[in-house]
Amino acid sequence: MQLRSWATIALAAVMALFAQGQAQADAVADFYKGKTVTLYVGVAAGGVYSLFAQTLANHLGQHIPGNPSVIVQHQTGAGGLIAINHVYNVAPKDGTVVLTPNSGLAKRYILGVGNTMYDPAKFHWLGGWGEAVNDCTVFKTAPATTLEEAREKEVIIGAIDTGSNTYTNPLVINNILGTKFKIVPGYRGGSQIRLAMERGEVHGFCGQFEGWKTAKPEWLRDGKLAHLVQLSTKRSADMPNTPLLSEFARNDEDREILTFVQSGIEDRAMVAPPGVPKDRLAALEKAYMATLNDPKFRADAGKQKFTIIPVSGREIHDFIDKMMKMKPETIEKLKVATGRK
């Protein structure tokens, strides 16, 4: 009798938990039904982040309980900071607004790049679609086609603005490795910089390699480009012969700084602002990761030449936490290298 009583109690507890979970799921579905989820992008239409967001929007709603509509909102300016600050401080905190940040949300906060009115640790990191592989790339007709040559000859590099890593990355390379990049900010996105290359205004720029695959695959195919250096945690299969930035380090101090600069695990994340109810956050995270693994989404992403390698929200959060604990003296050296001191 006693065993039967304990079994009855255990079964009742399991059923109660199931009922509670079902009620939460129903509440999330009821909330999202008929609503619109807005995915903010901080750079202009036509670039990597914009194209990815549009592709994601076509599938994400099918995986969110209640199947809301999903739209993309571009809010440009300050290299993406206007969109980041808006989502953190102004946009609704009810789970109907998410953000695909760019240019290293946490890095910019740590370095004090621009008007960063947010705390990276308080954003909810839902996951990422892979590590961003950045590279400094120029036409093969440029005055320098290797990083070594760029130490001797001036190369004109286009950039979005001084708050973007399209500006800070080549600036760090100038200050640490002695290159002679002339950086010209003011473009609205990677597509505009590539247009400036065609017009002869600039020789190249330091952006995401994915952008060449999606926007100018013919330049890759026809061998028109020279990749001077890549910024990632390891050499990309797309550029096996292009050195990592950290490979040019002359000492341990250089290596620590350049390793920080080249890491891109946070760049392709999706985040929700602080204050979103936990059950909706869990639903958004589950929906995002399910979308990244959805065969139909993968097929559409493949058509855009996107490489999808999902990264969990926990992995990104741990990376952010580690960066936020950097030594003050290291941060000061980084600020000097990025022109913030």
Buried (B, 14 or more C-beta within 10 A) or exposed (E): EEEEEEEEEEEEEEEEEEEEEEEBBEBBBEBBEEBEBBBBBBBBBBBBBBBBBBBBBBBBBBBBBBBBEBEBBBBBBBBBBBBBBBBBEEBEBEBBBBBBBBBBBBBBBBBBBBEBEBEBEEBBBBBBBBBBBBBBBBBEEBBBBBBEBBBEEBBBBBBBBBBBBBBBBBBBBBBBBEBBBEBBBEBBBBBBBBBBBEEEEBBBBBBBBBBBBBBBEEBBEEEBBBBBBBBBEEBBEBBEEBBBBBBBBEEEEBBBBBBBBBBBBBBBBBBBBBEBBEBBBBBBBBBBBBBBEBEEBBEBBEEBBBBBEBBBBEBBBEBBEEBEEEEEEBBEBBBBBBBBE
